């Protein structure tokens, strides 16, 4: 039996180079006594690590959360008459139900980017406070301009998903609209909710 002795100097050098982060190549030799061509090869492995990144912006930057506000304005028929703040105010009311209008908040600018193979954008349907008496998520429609789709046509969200292209900035605007015809059925009060959008890179 032949015992193979490990050269402690060579082993120590190899371990030192490996621990220092140096790339280690292999080695070969070619040898001929007849004058034929000889070859020797050495291989080096290459590795490039690219972290996965995803970015999403809806409206303002950093920690600022934009608030979109709708205010209902009533009109009392038959004149029509716009109500003013006060009590016991005379009005020429015909007996028909009042009509209502809503303002339209400014559209939000949106951006998304990822270097993931597949990027998706989803949203979570908001929960309203108070829970009853006001608008429903399906009353809100979202009109899109640009290259970043909204996940669904309204705030019901559900399983609807928008695609974020890889290594290309998707941008545009989302304009939120609220159906004014529904306002006449809501109870008086201030209703609040928050939509959460989630961008995912796979």
N, C-alpha and C positions, 0 to 999 in steps of 0.2 A: 504494500500500500504506500502510495506516495502522498505525503502531506504537503498541501499548498500553503506556503507562508505568505501572509499579507504584509506588504511593506507598510510599516506604520507611518513613515514619512509621507508616502504617496496618499495613503488613506486620510491622513490629517490635512493634507493640502486640499484634497477633494472636498472634505467636509467644510473646510474653511471657505472655499470658493462658493460652495452651495449656500452656506449660511449668510455669506456677504451679498447674495443676490446675483452672482455672475451666472451667465448661461454656459452650460458645459456641452461641448461638442464631443462626438465620438472620434475614433481614429482607426485607420487601416493602413496596410502597406501592400505594395505589389513588388514581386521579385522574380527575375528570370535570368537564367544562365545562358539562354540560347539567343538572346537579342530580340525576342518578341516584345510587343508592346506590353506595358504594365500599367495598371491603374490602381488608384487608391481613392476611396470615397470617405467623406465625413458629412454627417447630418447635423443640422441645427433646427430645433423646433421653434416656431414662432407663435406667439399668443398676443392677441389684441383684445382687451376687455373694454366694452362700451356699456356704461351703466344705463339702465332704463329710466327715462324721464317722461313725465306728463305734466302739462300746464293747462289750467283752465281759469278764465276770467269772465265773469258775468257782471257787467256794470263797472263799478268803481274798483280801485286797486286796494291791495293790502287787506286790512281787517274791516274796511267800510262795507256795510251791507245796505244796498239801495232800498228805499221804501217807495213803492208805487202806490199813490193815493188816488182814490176815486171819491168824488163828492157828489151826492145826489141833489139835484135842483128840481123842486116841484113847481107846477103851474096849475092854478085853480081855474077851472072853466066856470062861466063861459067867456069872460072878457078877452083873454086870460089874465090872471093876476099872479104875480110872483110874490110869495109870502115874504113878509119882513118880520124881524124879531119883535115880539111883543105879545100882549094878550088882549082879548076882547076887541080885535080889529075888524071893522066892517068889511064885507066882501060881497061882490055880486056873484054868488055861487049858483050854478045852474042845477046842481044835484048830481052831476056826472062825476065819476071818479077823477081825481087829479092825474095829470100826466107827469112823467119824470124824465130827466136827461142826466147823463153822466159825462164828466170830462174825460179826456184821453191822456194819460201820462206819456211823457217822452219815451221813445224806444231806448232800449239798453244796447250798448255795444258789447259784443261777445268775441272772445278769442279762445282758441284751443290749439295745442301742439303736443305731439308725442313722437318718440322714435321707436315705440313698440311696434311689433308686427301688425297688431290690430288695436285700434283705439275705439272705445265706445263711450257714449254719453247717455246717462239715464237721469230721471228725476223722481223724487218721492212726492206723491200727492200731499198737499198741505192739510194740516188739521186746524180747523177754525175755532177761534175763541170769540164769543160763545159758540157752542157747537151747532146750534139750531137757530133758524129765523133769518139767516142771511144768505149770501150767494153760495152757489155750489161750485165745485172745481170745474165742472163742465161749462159753467157760464163764462169762463175766461178762455178766449182764443188767443193764439200766438201767431203773428204774421212774421215770416222770416225773409230777410234779404241777405244775400251773401252766400258763403260756402259752408257755414256751420248750421246744420238743421237743428231745430228744437226737437227734443224727444217726445213726439206726440203733438197733435194740433191744439190741445188744450191742457189744462193743469190736472186732468185726471191721471196723467203720466202712465201708470200701469207698467206693462212690459215693453212699451215702445222705447226704441233705442236709436240714437243718431250715431253715424260713423265719423270718426276723426281720422283723416288720412295720415299715413306715416311720413314723418319728416317734411311736412308741409303745413304752414300756418293756416288754419281754418278761421275765418273771421266773418263778421256780418253784424246785423242788428236784429233784435227781437222786440216786436211791438205787441204789448199786451192790451187786449180789448175786453171790455166787460159789457155784456148785453144789457142795454138800458131798459128794455122791455120787462125784464125780470124785477127791476127795482121796485115796482109798484106792489110786489108781493112780499117784500122783506119787512120785517119788524124794525122799528127804530132802534138804533144802537150803532156802535162802532165795532166792526168785525176785523180781526187780525189773524194772519197766518204767515208761515214762512215756507218757501219752496227750497228744497235741497237738491242741487245738481251734483252728480258724481261722474267724473271722467275716470275711465279704467283702461290701463294699457296691458295687453295680454302678450 
